[in-house]
Amino acid sequence: MDKHARIYVAGHRGMVGSAIVRLLHQQGFSNVVVKTRQELDLRNQQSVIDFFEQTRPEYVFVAAAKVGGIHANNTYRAEFIYDNLMIATNLIHQSYVYGVKKLLFLGSSCIYPKLAPQPLKESYLLTGLLEPTNEPYAVAKIAGIKLCENYRLQYGCNFISAMPCNLYGPNDNYHPENSHVIPALLRKFHEAKQNQLPQVTIWGSGDALREFLHVDDLAAACLYLMKHYNDLAFVNVGSGEEISIRELALMIKEITGYKGELLFDTSYPDGTPRKFLDSSVIRAMGWMPIYSLRTGITQVYRQTFVS
């Protein structure tokens, strides 16, 4: 990738997109193209066509998506499948039409069957039923993977996909209903500490196991793949560090300095019992994460709530 190449990062205001943009600038890429949601509606085919006609990007990172936690995924099911299908279809197709040299599509570990063997290998895709609470989002992400694969097979496009585990980091979403688990817990514990609340309620049993990756580590993996990976198969990107939601809550309680009690509300779903990626493919290529979970969460908490 030439330092002056036109690189379009879709979703640059989101956690992942903003991390990719930061890294590109840090590494001296001088022609990074971004558009806000108000400037470019990625769900609108004609708007995307006009953008590609005017901009002619050479490289595309598809980090734009409608995202949220279990509650949001389960509540706004039609929006999650429609918005994400349209974003993937429009960007991937126009990248083909306008001769983009390389595209990286970002998916999610929720693409795997709910009860797939662990750790999750790339070959487990479409071998079983999805987790019902986030099935619409997962289906849209699977469609994006298959678009990349089949545009490569039919047209020879160098379109690749990466599947990260659960993410956290700077520029995360801290909405009380629509956020993922780490920002949701950071906000809950911080506000409980500020308001001296005697207890904090955690959704679910706390038994579900999850893997979390700092978004800056993901950005580094994305740029690494964009530079070095050119194969058909999508690639898992995980931290290799697994933790239960209960252990995570206790860690965040300690990091925030909250002294009250924890209650686990089992009327809320746990989601998939366990999601742990086999990231051996990208690790064999030479990429490794930098952040440990405790270090990363501590840094995010201080940047977001303390400084």
Helices and strands as residue ranges (DSSP letters): E 7-10, H 15-26, E 32-33, H 45-55, E 59-62, H 70-75, H 77-97, E 102-106, G 109-111, G 122-124, G 132-134, H 135-155, E 159-164, E 166-168, H 181-194, E 199-203, E 209-214, H 215-228, E 235-237, E 242-244, H 245-256, E 261-265, H 280-285, H 293-301, I 302-306
